Amino acid sequence: MPAMRAKLQIASVEKQGETSERLRFHGVAAKQYPADGSDENNTFAKFSPSVSLDITITNPALLGKFEQGQTFYVDFTQAAE
């Protein structure tokens, strides 16, 4: 199975009590696309035009480390059975 890479941006961070946070991601898009289409976000948006991902984290070492607007690469590789 081929691997896939997505580029996502944090749309919101919602604190859920003292022990968890919900991170909501969406696919990236450029604010202004260059005429030659060379913007990296344009390339990701072209091939993954609609992306949404919600993750609830409870790892104490990660709480408070994520901020709205940050972007991340997310790599998908098939897990072994």
PyMOL Python script that loads the backbone (N, CA, C, O; Angstrom):
from pymol import cmd

cmd.read_pdbstr("""\
ATOM      1  N   MET A   1       0.853  -1.171   0.000  1.00  0.00           N
ATOM      2  CA  MET A   1       0.000   0.000   0.000  1.00  0.00           C
ATOM      3  C   MET A   1       0.902   1.237   0.000  1.00  0.00           C
ATOM      4  O   MET A   1       1.840   1.309   0.793  1.00  0.00           O
ATOM      5  N   PRO A   2       0.633   2.213  -0.877  1.00  0.00           N
ATOM      6  CA  PRO A   2       1.458   3.430  -0.906  1.00  0.00           C
ATOM      7  C   PRO A   2       1.200   4.309   0.321  1.00  0.00           C
ATOM      8  O   PRO A   2       0.114   4.292   0.900  1.00  0.00           O
ATOM      9  N   ALA A   3       2.205   5.063   0.693  1.00  0.00           N
ATOM     10  CA  ALA A   3       2.078   6.004   1.803  1.00  0.00           C
ATOM     11  C   ALA A   3       1.439   7.286   1.282  1.00  0.00           C
ATOM     12  O   ALA A   3       1.447   7.547   0.079  1.00  0.00           O
ATOM     13  N   MET A   4       0.883   8.089   2.197  1.00  0.00           N
ATOM     14  CA  MET A   4       0.262   9.344   1.832  1.00  0.00           C
ATOM     15  C   MET A   4       0.661  10.395   2.861  1.00  0.00           C
ATOM     16  O   MET A   4       0.747  10.103   4.054  1.00  0.00           O
ATOM     17  N   ARG A   5       0.901  11.607   2.400  1.00  0.00           N
ATOM     18  CA  ARG A   5       1.213  12.713   3.300  1.00  0.00           C
ATOM     19  C   ARG A   5       0.161  13.799   3.102  1.00  0.00           C
ATOM     20  O   ARG A   5      -0.169  14.160   1.972  1.00  0.00           O
ATOM     21  N   ALA A   6      -0.360  14.314   4.207  1.00  0.00           N
ATOM     22  CA  ALA A   6      -1.293  15.437   4.178  1.00  0.00           C
ATOM     23  C   ALA A   6      -0.664  16.592   4.947  1.00  0.00           C
ATOM     24  O   ALA A   6       0.166  16.381   5.832  1.00  0.00           O
ATOM     25  N   LYS A   7      -1.061  17.799   4.607  1.00  0.00           N
ATOM     26  CA  LYS A   7      -0.611  18.979   5.339  1.00  0.00           C
ATOM     27  C   LYS A   7      -1.856  19.608   5.948  1.00  0.00           C
ATOM     28  O   LYS A   7      -2.755  20.050   5.234  1.00  0.00           O
ATOM     29  N   LEU A   8      -1.897  19.643   7.288  1.00  0.00           N
ATOM     30  CA  LEU A   8      -3.075  20.105   8.006  1.00  0.00           C
ATOM     31  C   LEU A   8      -2.756  21.313   8.873  1.00  0.00           C
ATOM     32  O   LEU A   8      -1.620  21.505   9.307  1.00  0.00           O
ATOM     33  N   GLN A   9      -3.781  22.121   9.114  1.00  0.00           N
ATOM     34  CA  GLN A   9      -3.651  23.287   9.980  1.00  0.00           C
ATOM     35  C   GLN A   9      -4.631  23.142  11.135  1.00  0.00           C
ATOM     36  O   GLN A   9      -5.750  22.661  10.955  1.00  0.00           O
ATOM     37  N   ILE A  10      -4.200  23.563  12.326  1.00  0.00           N
ATOM     38  CA  ILE A  10      -5.093  23.503  13.484  1.00  0.00           C
ATOM     39  C   ILE A  10      -6.132  24.609  13.369  1.00  0.00           C
ATOM     40  O   ILE A  10      -5.791  25.792  13.334  1.00  0.00           O
ATOM     41  N   ALA A  11      -7.395  24.222  13.311  1.00  0.00           N
ATOM     42  CA  ALA A  11      -8.503  25.169  13.256  1.00  0.00           C
ATOM     43  C   ALA A  11      -8.890  25.633  14.656  1.00  0.00           C
ATOM     44  O   ALA A  11      -9.255  26.792  14.854  1.00  0.00           O
ATOM     45  N   SER A  12      -8.807  24.714  15.638  1.00  0.00           N
ATOM     46  CA  SER A  12      -9.143  25.093  17.009  1.00  0.00           C
ATOM     47  C   SER A  12      -8.535  24.123  18.006  1.00  0.00           C
ATOM     48  O   SER A  12      -8.282  22.958  17.700  1.00  0.00           O
ATOM     49  N   VAL A  13      -8.309  24.634  19.202  1.00  0.00           N
ATOM     50  CA  VAL A  13      -7.858  23.835  20.347  1.00  0.00           C
ATOM     51  C   VAL A  13      -8.869  24.085  21.456  1.00  0.00           C
ATOM     52  O   VAL A  13      -9.032  25.216  21.913  1.00  0.00           O
ATOM     53  N   GLU A  14      -9.545  23.029  21.886  1.00  0.00           N
ATOM     54  CA  GLU A  14     -10.551  23.150  22.933  1.00  0.00           C
ATOM     55  C   GLU A  14     -10.094  22.405  24.175  1.00  0.00           C
ATOM     56  O   GLU A  14      -9.931  21.185  24.148  1.00  0.00           O
ATOM     57  N   LYS A  15      -9.890  23.128  25.250  1.00  0.00           N
ATOM     58  CA  LYS A  15      -9.531  22.495  26.513  1.00  0.00           C
ATOM     59  C   LYS A  15     -10.762  21.782  27.050  1.00  0.00           C
ATOM     60  O   LYS A  15     -11.851  22.354  27.083  1.00  0.00           O
ATOM     61  N   GLN A  16     -10.590  20.538  27.471  1.00  0.00           N
ATOM     62  CA  GLN A  16     -11.693  19.738  28.016  1.00  0.00           C
ATOM     63  C   GLN A  16     -11.309  19.321  29.427  1.00  0.00           C
ATOM     64  O   GLN A  16     -10.736  18.252  29.638  1.00  0.00           O
ATOM     65  N   GLY A  17     -11.627  20.165  30.375  1.00  0.00           N
ATOM     66  CA  GLY A  17     -11.216  19.906  31.750  1.00  0.00           C
ATOM     67  C   GLY A  17      -9.728  20.122  31.900  1.00  0.00           C
ATOM     68  O   GLY A  17      -9.110  20.829  31.103  1.00  0.00           O
ATOM     69  N   GLU A  18      -9.158  19.517  32.913  1.00  0.00           N
ATOM     70  CA  GLU A  18      -7.729  19.674  33.202  1.00  0.00           C
ATOM     71  C   GLU A  18      -6.850  18.609  32.558  1.00  0.00           C
ATOM     72  O   GLU A  18      -5.624  18.717  32.573  1.00  0.00           O
ATOM     73  N   THR A  19      -7.484  17.574  31.990  1.00  0.00           N
ATOM     74  CA  THR A  19      -6.689  16.427  31.551  1.00  0.00           C
ATOM     75  C   THR A  19      -6.742  16.111  30.061  1.00  0.00           C
ATOM     76  O   THR A  19      -6.146  15.124  29.631  1.00  0.00           O
ATOM     77  N   SER A  20      -7.442  16.925  29.255  1.00  0.00           N
ATOM     78  CA  SER A  20      -7.479  16.630  27.824  1.00  0.00           C
ATOM     79  C   SER A  20      -7.749  17.887  26.998  1.00  0.00           C
ATOM     80  O   SER A  20      -8.260  18.890  27.496  1.00  0.00           O
ATOM     81  N   GLU A  21      -7.391  17.794  25.728  1.00  0.00           N
ATOM     82  CA  GLU A  21      -7.658  18.844  24.751  1.00  0.00           C
ATOM     83  C   GLU A  21      -8.127  18.197  23.461  1.00  0.00           C
ATOM     84  O   GLU A  21      -7.677  17.111  23.095  1.00  0.00           O
ATOM     85  N   ARG A  22      -9.036  18.879  22.777  1.00  0.00           N
ATOM     86  CA  ARG A  22      -9.507  18.414  21.472  1.00  0.00           C
ATOM     87  C   ARG A  22      -8.904  19.326  20.409  1.00  0.00           C
ATOM     88  O   ARG A  22      -9.102  20.541  20.429  1.00  0.00           O
ATOM     89  N   LEU A  23      -8.169  18.723  19.485  1.00  0.00           N
ATOM     90  CA  LEU A  23      -7.560  19.455  18.386  1.00  0.00           C
ATOM     91  C   LEU A  23      -8.373  19.191  17.130  1.00  0.00           C
ATOM     92  O   LEU A  23      -8.626  18.039  16.777  1.00  0.00           O
ATOM     93  N   ARG A  24      -8.780  20.256  16.457  1.00  0.00           N
ATOM     94  CA  ARG A  24      -9.513  20.127  15.193  1.00  0.00           C
ATOM     95  C   ARG A  24      -8.637  20.675  14.080  1.00  0.00           C
ATOM     96  O   ARG A  24      -8.172  21.813  14.132  1.00  0.00           O
ATOM     97  N   PHE A  25      -8.425  19.842  13.076  1.00  0.00           N
ATOM     98  CA  PHE A  25      -7.574  20.195  11.948  1.00  0.00           C
ATOM     99  C   PHE A  25      -8.400  20.298  10.669  1.00  0.00           C
ATOM    100  O   PHE A  25      -9.445  19.660  10.538  1.00  0.00           O
ATOM    101  N   HIS A  26      -7.921  21.106   9.732  1.00  0.00           N
ATOM    102  CA  HIS A  26      -8.476  21.131   8.382  1.00  0.00           C
ATOM    103  C   HIS A  26      -7.319  21.172   7.394  1.00  0.00           C
ATOM    104  O   HIS A  26      -6.184  21.475   7.761  1.00  0.00           O
ATOM    105  N   GLY A  27      -7.619  20.864   6.145  1.00  0.00           N
ATOM    106  CA  GLY A  27      -6.592  20.909   5.115  1.00  0.00           C
ATOM    107  C   GLY A  27      -6.130  22.338   4.867  1.00  0.00           C
ATOM    108  O   GLY A  27      -6.875  23.289   5.102  1.00  0.00           O
ATOM    109  N   VAL A  28      -4.914  22.483   4.397  1.00  0.00           N
ATOM    110  CA  VAL A  28      -4.354  23.813   4.134  1.00  0.00           C
ATOM    111  C   VAL A  28      -4.837  24.346   2.789  1.00  0.00           C
ATOM    112  O   VAL A  28      -5.247  23.593   1.906  1.00  0.00           O
ATOM    113  N   ALA A  29      -4.775  25.645   2.665  1.00  0.00           N
ATOM    114  CA  ALA A  29      -5.025  26.334   1.399  1.00  0.00           C
ATOM    115  C   ALA A  29      -4.255  27.642   1.452  1.00  0.00           C
ATOM    116  O   ALA A  29      -4.118  28.253   2.513  1.00  0.00           O
ATOM    117  N   ALA A  30      -3.765  28.058   0.323  1.00  0.00           N
ATOM    118  CA  ALA A  30      -3.037  29.327   0.281  1.00  0.00           C
ATOM    119  C   ALA A  30      -4.023  30.486   0.323  1.00  0.00           C
ATOM    120  O   ALA A  30      -5.134  30.374  -0.194  1.00  0.00           O
ATOM    121  N   LYS A  31      -3.624  31.599   0.934  1.00  0.00           N
ATOM    122  CA  LYS A  31      -4.476  32.792   0.941  1.00  0.00           C
ATOM    123  C   LYS A  31      -4.497  33.419  -0.440  1.00  0.00           C
ATOM    124  O   LYS A  31      -5.534  33.894  -0.905  1.00  0.00           O
ATOM    125  N   GLN A  32      -3.362  33.417  -1.080  1.00  0.00           N
ATOM    126  CA  GLN A  32      -3.264  33.889  -2.461  1.00  0.00           C
ATOM    127  C   GLN A  32      -2.388  32.898  -3.213  1.00  0.00           C
ATOM    128  O   GLN A  32      -1.265  32.602  -2.805  1.00  0.00           O
ATOM    129  N   TYR A  33      -2.918  32.396  -4.311  1.00  0.00           N
ATOM    130  CA  TYR A  33      -2.160  31.433  -5.089  1.00  0.00           C
ATOM    131  C   TYR A  33      -1.314  32.152  -6.138  1.00  0.00           C
ATOM    132  O   TYR A  33      -1.833  32.992  -6.873  1.00  0.00           O
ATOM    133  N   PRO A  34      -0.016  31.835  -6.218  1.00  0.00           N
ATOM    134  CA  PRO A  34       0.805  32.435  -7.273  1.00  0.00           C
ATOM    135  C   PRO A  34       0.327  31.935  -8.641  1.00  0.00           C
ATOM    136  O   PRO A  34      -0.208  30.833  -8.763  1.00  0.00           O
ATOM    137  N   ALA A  35       0.528  32.751  -9.641  1.00  0.00           N
ATOM    138  CA  ALA A  35       0.064  32.412 -10.995  1.00  0.00           C
ATOM    139  C   ALA A  35       0.632  31.083 -11.489  1.00  0.00           C
ATOM    140  O   ALA A  35      -0.027  30.365 -12.241  1.00  0.00           O
ATOM    141  N   ASP A  36       1.855  30.756 -11.065  1.00  0.00           N
ATOM    142  CA  ASP A  36       2.461  29.506 -11.546  1.00  0.00           C
ATOM    143  C   ASP A  36       2.069  28.293 -10.704  1.00  0.00           C
ATOM    144  O   ASP A  36       2.503  27.180 -10.999  1.00  0.00           O
ATOM    145  N   GLY A  37       1.244  28.488  -9.643  1.00  0.00           N
ATOM    146  CA  GLY A  37       0.779  27.368  -8.815  1.00  0.00           C
ATOM    147  C   GLY A  37       1.834  26.765  -7.930  1.00  0.00           C
ATOM    148  O   GLY A  37       1.675  25.638  -7.461  1.00  0.00           O
ATOM    149  N   SER A  38       2.932  27.499  -7.683  1.00  0.00           N
ATOM    150  CA  SER A  38       4.080  26.934  -6.983  1.00  0.00           C
ATOM    151  C   SER A  38       3.938  26.883  -5.463  1.00  0.00           C
ATOM    152  O   SER A  38       4.809  26.314  -4.805  1.00  0.00           O
ATOM    153  N   ASP A  39       2.902  27.439  -4.886  1.00  0.00           N
ATOM    154  CA  ASP A  39       2.730  27.426  -3.435  1.00  0.00           C
ATOM    155  C   ASP A  39       2.506  26.000  -2.941  1.00  0.00           C
ATOM    156  O   ASP A  39       1.672  25.280  -3.488  1.00  0.00           O
ATOM    157  N   GLU A  40       3.252  25.581  -1.899  1.00  0.00           N
ATOM    158  CA  GLU A  40       3.130  24.206  -1.396  1.00  0.00           C
ATOM    159  C   GLU A  40       1.708  23.914  -0.925  1.00  0.00           C
ATOM    160  O   GLU A  40       1.189  22.827  -1.182  1.00  0.00           O
ATOM    161  N   ASN A  41       1.066  24.865  -0.238  1.00  0.00           N
ATOM    162  CA  ASN A  41      -0.302  24.635   0.225  1.00  0.00           C
ATOM    163  C   ASN A  41      -1.246  24.404  -0.949  1.00  0.00           C
ATOM    164  O   ASN A  41      -2.177  23.605  -0.853  1.00  0.00           O
ATOM    165  N   ASN A  42      -1.006  25.102  -2.057  1.00  0.00           N
ATOM    166  CA  ASN A  42      -1.803  24.912  -3.267  1.00  0.00           C
ATOM    167  C   ASN A  42      -1.687  23.474  -3.752  1.00  0.00           C
ATOM    168  O   ASN A  42      -2.684  22.867  -4.139  1.00  0.00           O
ATOM    169  N   THR A  43      -0.486  22.932  -3.733  1.00  0.00           N
ATOM    170  CA  THR A  43      -0.268  21.557  -4.181  1.00  0.00           C
ATOM    171  C   THR A  43      -1.026  20.570  -3.289  1.00  0.00           C
ATOM    172  O   THR A  43      -1.683  19.660  -3.794  1.00  0.00           O
ATOM    173  N   PHE A  44      -0.937  20.744  -1.966  1.00  0.00           N
ATOM    174  CA  PHE A  44      -1.663  19.845  -1.061  1.00  0.00           C
ATOM    175  C   PHE A  44      -3.170  19.986  -1.243  1.00  0.00           C
ATOM    176  O   PHE A  44      -3.886  18.984  -1.263  1.00  0.00           O
ATOM    177  N   ALA A  45      -3.660  21.219  -1.376  1.00  0.00           N
ATOM    178  CA  ALA A  45      -5.097  21.446  -1.535  1.00  0.00           C
ATOM    179  C   ALA A  45      -5.619  20.860  -2.844  1.00  0.00           C
ATOM    180  O   ALA A  45      -6.754  20.387  -2.906  1.00  0.00           O
ATOM    181  N   LYS A  46      -4.803  20.891  -3.878  1.00  0.00           N
ATOM    182  CA  LYS A  46      -5.216  20.350  -5.173  1.00  0.00           C
ATOM    183  C   LYS A  46      -5.502  18.853  -5.089  1.00  0.00           C
ATOM    184  O   LYS A  46      -6.474  18.369  -5.668  1.00  0.00           O
ATOM    185  N   PHE A  47      -4.657  18.124  -4.369  1.00  0.00           N
ATOM    186  CA  PHE A  47      -4.792  16.673  -4.324  1.00  0.00           C
ATOM    187  C   PHE A  47      -5.564  16.152  -3.115  1.00  0.00           C
ATOM    188  O   PHE A  47      -5.957  14.986  -3.095  1.00  0.00           O
ATOM    189  N   SER A  48      -5.785  16.991  -2.115  1.00  0.00           N
ATOM    190  CA  SER A  48      -6.624  16.655  -0.959  1.00  0.00           C
ATOM    191  C   SER A  48      -7.501  17.872  -0.668  1.00  0.00           C
ATOM    192  O   SER A  48      -7.282  18.570   0.322  1.00  0.00           O
ATOM    193  N   PRO A  49      -8.502  18.134  -1.532  1.00  0.00           N
ATOM    194  CA  PRO A  49      -9.259  19.376  -1.416  1.00  0.00           C
ATOM    195  C   PRO A  49     -10.138  19.489  -0.173  1.00  0.00           C
ATOM    196  O   PRO A  49     -10.545  20.592   0.191  1.00  0.00           O
ATOM    197  N   SER A  50     -10.432  18.386   0.476  1.00  0.00           N
ATOM    198  CA  SER A  50     -11.262  18.437   1.679  1.00  0.00           C
ATOM    199  C   SER A  50     -10.683  17.496   2.728  1.00  0.00           C
ATOM    200  O   SER A  50     -10.614  16.285   2.516  1.00  0.00           O
ATOM    201  N   VAL A  51     -10.267  18.057   3.861  1.00  0.00           N
ATOM    202  CA  VAL A  51      -9.661  17.272   4.931  1.00  0.00           C
ATOM    203  C   VAL A  51     -10.168  17.796   6.266  1.00  0.00           C
ATOM    204  O   VAL A  51     -10.197  19.006   6.491  1.00  0.00           O
ATOM    205  N   SER A  52     -10.565  16.895   7.145  1.00  0.00           N
ATOM    206  CA  SER A  52     -10.859  17.281   8.529  1.00  0.00           C
ATOM    207  C   SER A  52     -10.412  16.145   9.438  1.00  0.00           C
ATOM    208  O   SER A  52     -10.523  14.969   9.090  1.00  0.00           O
ATOM    209  N   LEU A  53      -9.907  16.517  10.602  1.00  0.00           N
ATOM    210  CA  LEU A  53      -9.396  15.541  11.551  1.00  0.00           C
ATOM    211  C   LEU A  53      -9.580  16.090  12.954  1.00  0.00           C
ATOM    212  O   LEU A  53      -9.211  17.233  13.224  1.00  0.00           O
ATOM    213  N   ASP A  54     -10.141  15.301  13.844  1.00  0.00           N
ATOM    214  CA  ASP A  54     -10.281  15.650  15.256  1.00  0.00           C
ATOM    215  C   ASP A  54      -9.480  14.659  16.076  1.00  0.00           C
ATOM    216  O   ASP A  54      -9.571  13.449  15.868  1.00  0.00           O
ATOM    217  N   ILE A  55      -8.700  15.174  17.003  1.00  0.00           N
ATOM    218  CA  ILE A  55      -7.932  14.320  17.900  1.00  0.00           C
ATOM    219  C   ILE A  55      -8.115  14.838  19.323  1.00  0.00           C
ATOM    220  O   ILE A  55      -7.963  16.033  19.577  1.00  0.00           O
ATOM    221  N   THR A  56      -8.438  13.948  20.242  1.00  0.00           N
ATOM    222  CA  THR A  56      -8.450  14.294  21.661  1.00  0.00           C
ATOM    223  C   THR A  56      -7.182  13.731  22.266  1.00  0.00           C
ATOM    224  O   THR A  56      -6.907  12.535  22.164  1.00  0.00           O
ATOM    225  N   ILE A  57      -6.408  14.608  22.902  1.00  0.00           N
ATOM    226  CA  ILE A  57      -5.155  14.163  23.518  1.00  0.00           C
ATOM    227  C   ILE A  57      -5.278  14.222  25.036  1.00  0.00           C
ATOM    228  O   ILE A  57      -5.889  15.133  25.595  1.00  0.00           O
ATOM    229  N   THR A  58      -4.684  13.234  25.684  1.00  0.00           N
ATOM    230  CA  THR A  58      -4.676  13.178  27.151  1.00  0.00           C
ATOM    231  C   THR A  58      -3.259  13.026  27.695  1.00  0.00           C
ATOM    232  O   THR A  58      -3.071  12.892  28.904  1.00  0.00           O
ATOM    233  N   ASN A  59      -2.271  13.046  26.820  1.00  0.00           N
ATOM    234  CA  ASN A  59      -0.880  12.932  27.238  1.00  0.00           C
ATOM    235  C   ASN A  59      -0.474  14.227  27.948  1.00  0.00           C
ATOM    236  O   ASN A  59      -0.437  15.277  27.307  1.00  0.00           O
ATOM    237  N   PRO A  60      -0.170  14.187  29.244  1.00  0.00           N
ATOM    238  CA  PRO A  60       0.169  15.413  29.983  1.00  0.00           C
ATOM    239  C   PRO A  60       1.330  16.188  29.359  1.00  0.00           C
ATOM    240  O   PRO A  60       1.381  17.414  29.466  1.00  0.00           O
ATOM    241  N   ALA A  61       2.253  15.497  28.715  1.00  0.00           N
ATOM    242  CA  ALA A  61       3.403  16.165  28.107  1.00  0.00           C
ATOM    243  C   ALA A  61       3.015  16.980  26.871  1.00  0.00           C
ATOM    244  O   ALA A  61       3.783  17.842  26.446  1.00  0.00           O
ATOM    245  N   LEU A  62       1.840  16.728  26.286  1.00  0.00           N
ATOM    246  CA  LEU A  62       1.408  17.429  25.077  1.00  0.00           C
ATOM    247  C   LEU A  62       0.372  18.521  25.339  1.00  0.00           C
ATOM    248  O   LEU A  62       0.156  19.384  24.488  1.00  0.00           O
ATOM    249  N   LEU A  63      -0.266  18.491  26.499  1.00  0.00           N
ATOM    250  CA  LEU A  63      -1.299  19.486  26.795  1.00  0.00           C
ATOM    251  C   LEU A  63      -0.705  20.889  26.786  1.00  0.00           C
ATOM    252  O   LEU A  63       0.334  21.135  27.398  1.00  0.00           O
ATOM    253  N   GLY A  64      -1.369  21.804  26.090  1.00  0.00           N
ATOM    254  CA  GLY A  64      -0.920  23.181  26.017  1.00  0.00           C
ATOM    255  C   GLY A  64       0.190  23.432  25.011  1.00  0.00           C
ATOM    256  O   GLY A  64       0.697  24.550  24.925  1.00  0.00           O
ATOM    257  N   LYS A  65       0.577  22.420  24.251  1.00  0.00           N
ATOM    258  CA  LYS A  65       1.682  22.562  23.292  1.00  0.00           C
ATOM    259  C   LYS A  65       1.216  22.936  21.890  1.00  0.00           C
ATOM    260  O   LYS A  65       2.032  23.339  21.061  1.00  0.00           O
ATOM    261  N   PHE A  66      -0.070  22.810  21.611  1.00  0.00           N
ATOM    262  CA  PHE A  66      -0.601  23.073  20.279  1.00  0.00           C
ATOM    263  C   PHE A  66      -1.369  24.386  20.266  1.00  0.00           C
ATOM    264  O   PHE A  66      -2.039  24.735  21.237  1.00  0.00           O
ATOM    265  N   GLU A  67      -1.263  25.123  19.136  1.00  0.00           N
ATOM    266  CA  GLU A  67      -1.926  26.421  19.011  1.00  0.00           C
ATOM    267  C   GLU A  67      -2.672  26.510  17.684  1.00  0.00           C
ATOM    268  O   GLU A  67      -2.236  25.960  16.673  1.00  0.00           O
ATOM    269  N   GLN A  68      -3.794  27.207  17.705  1.00  0.00           N
ATOM    270  CA  GLN A  68      -4.558  27.446  16.491  1.00  0.00           C
ATOM    271  C   GLN A  68      -3.651  28.091  15.446  1.00  0.00           C
ATOM    272  O   GLN A  68      -2.869  28.989  15.758  1.00  0.00           O
ATOM    273  N   GLY A  69      -3.764  27.626  14.204  1.00  0.00           N
ATOM    274  CA  GLY A  69      -2.991  28.186  13.102  1.00  0.00           C
ATOM    275  C   GLY A  69      -1.713  27.435  12.777  1.00  0.00           C
ATOM    276  O   GLY A  69      -1.173  27.598  11.683  1.00  0.00           O
ATOM    277  N   GLN A  70      -1.211  26.613  13.698  1.00  0.00           N
ATOM    278  CA  GLN A  70      -0.007  25.828  13.406  1.00  0.00           C
ATOM    279  C   GLN A  70      -0.320  24.819  12.300  1.00  0.00           C
ATOM    280  O   GLN A  70      -1.448  24.339  12.184  1.00  0.00           O
ATOM    281  N   THR A  71       0.685  24.507  11.496  1.00  0.00           N
ATOM    282  CA  THR A  71       0.517  23.512  10.442  1.00  0.00           C
ATOM    283  C   THR A  71       1.435  22.327  10.691  1.00  0.00           C
ATOM    284  O   THR A  71       2.519  22.461  11.258  1.00  0.00           O
ATOM    285  N   PHE A  72       0.970  21.160  10.252  1.00  0.00           N
ATOM    286  CA  PHE A  72       1.698  19.907  10.460  1.00  0.00           C
ATOM    287  C   PHE A  72       1.563  19.014   9.238  1.00  0.00           C
ATOM    288  O   PHE A  72       0.538  19.024   8.556  1.00  0.00           O
ATOM    289  N   TYR A  73       2.601  18.248   8.973  1.00  0.00           N
ATOM    290  CA  TYR A  73       2.510  17.158   8.015  1.00  0.00           C
ATOM    291  C   TYR A  73       2.008  15.935   8.782  1.00  0.00           C
ATOM    292  O   TYR A  73       2.448  15.663   9.898  1.00  0.00           O
ATOM    293  N   VAL A  74       1.094  15.217   8.174  1.00  0.00           N
ATOM    294  CA  VAL A  74       0.568  13.983   8.763  1.00  0.00           C
ATOM    295  C   VAL A  74       0.826  12.878   7.749  1.00  0.00           C
ATOM    296  O   VAL A  74       0.324  12.923   6.626  1.00  0.00           O
ATOM    297  N   ASP A  75       1.609  11.890   8.155  1.00  0.00           N
ATOM    298  CA  ASP A  75       1.959  10.787   7.264  1.00  0.00           C
ATOM    299  C   ASP A  75       1.117   9.555   7.583  1.00  0.00           C
ATOM    300  O   ASP A  75       0.979   9.156   8.740  1.00  0.00           O
ATOM    301  N   PHE A  76       0.569   8.974   6.543  1.00  0.00           N
ATOM    302  CA  PHE A  76      -0.241   7.771   6.673  1.00  0.00           C
ATOM    303  C   PHE A  76       0.516   6.600   6.057  1.00  0.00           C
ATOM    304  O   PHE A  76       0.820   6.600   4.864  1.00  0.00           O
ATOM    305  N   THR A  77       0.811   5.622   6.870  1.00  0.00           N
ATOM    306  CA  THR A  77       1.400   4.380   6.390  1.00  0.00           C
ATOM    307  C   THR A  77       0.584   3.238   6.970  1.00  0.00           C
ATOM    308  O   THR A  77       0.126   3.314   8.110  1.00  0.00           O
ATOM    309  N   GLN A  78       0.407   2.207   6.212  1.00  0.00           N
ATOM    310  CA  GLN A  78      -0.410   1.087   6.666  1.00  0.00           C
ATOM    311  C   GLN A  78       0.262   0.386   7.838  1.00  0.00           C
ATOM    312  O   GLN A  78       1.459   0.102   7.805  1.00  0.00           O
ATOM    313  N   ALA A  79      -0.527   0.112   8.875  1.00  0.00           N
ATOM    314  CA  ALA A  79      -0.019  -0.602  10.053  1.00  0.00           C
ATOM    315  C   ALA A  79       0.020  -2.098   9.773  1.00  0.00           C
ATOM    316  O   ALA A  79      -0.798  -2.623   9.017  1.00  0.00           O
ATOM    317  N   ALA A  80       0.966  -2.767  10.381  1.00  0.00           N
ATOM    318  CA  ALA A  80       1.053  -4.222  10.252  1.00  0.00           C
ATOM    319  C   ALA A  80      -0.132  -4.849  10.971  1.00  0.00           C
ATOM    320  O   ALA A  80      -0.601  -4.348  11.993  1.00  0.00           O
ATOM    321  N   GLU A  81      -0.594  -5.936  10.423  1.00  0.00           N
ATOM    322  CA  GLU A  81      -1.748  -6.651  11.022  1.00  0.00           C
ATOM    323  C   GLU A  81      -1.307  -7.370  12.279  1.00  0.00           C
ATOM    324  O   GLU A  81      -2.119  -8.027  12.931  1.00  0.00           O
TER     325      GLU A  81
END
""", "prot")
cmd.dss("prot")
cmd.show_as("cartoon", "prot")
cmd.util.cbc("prot")
cmd.orient("prot")
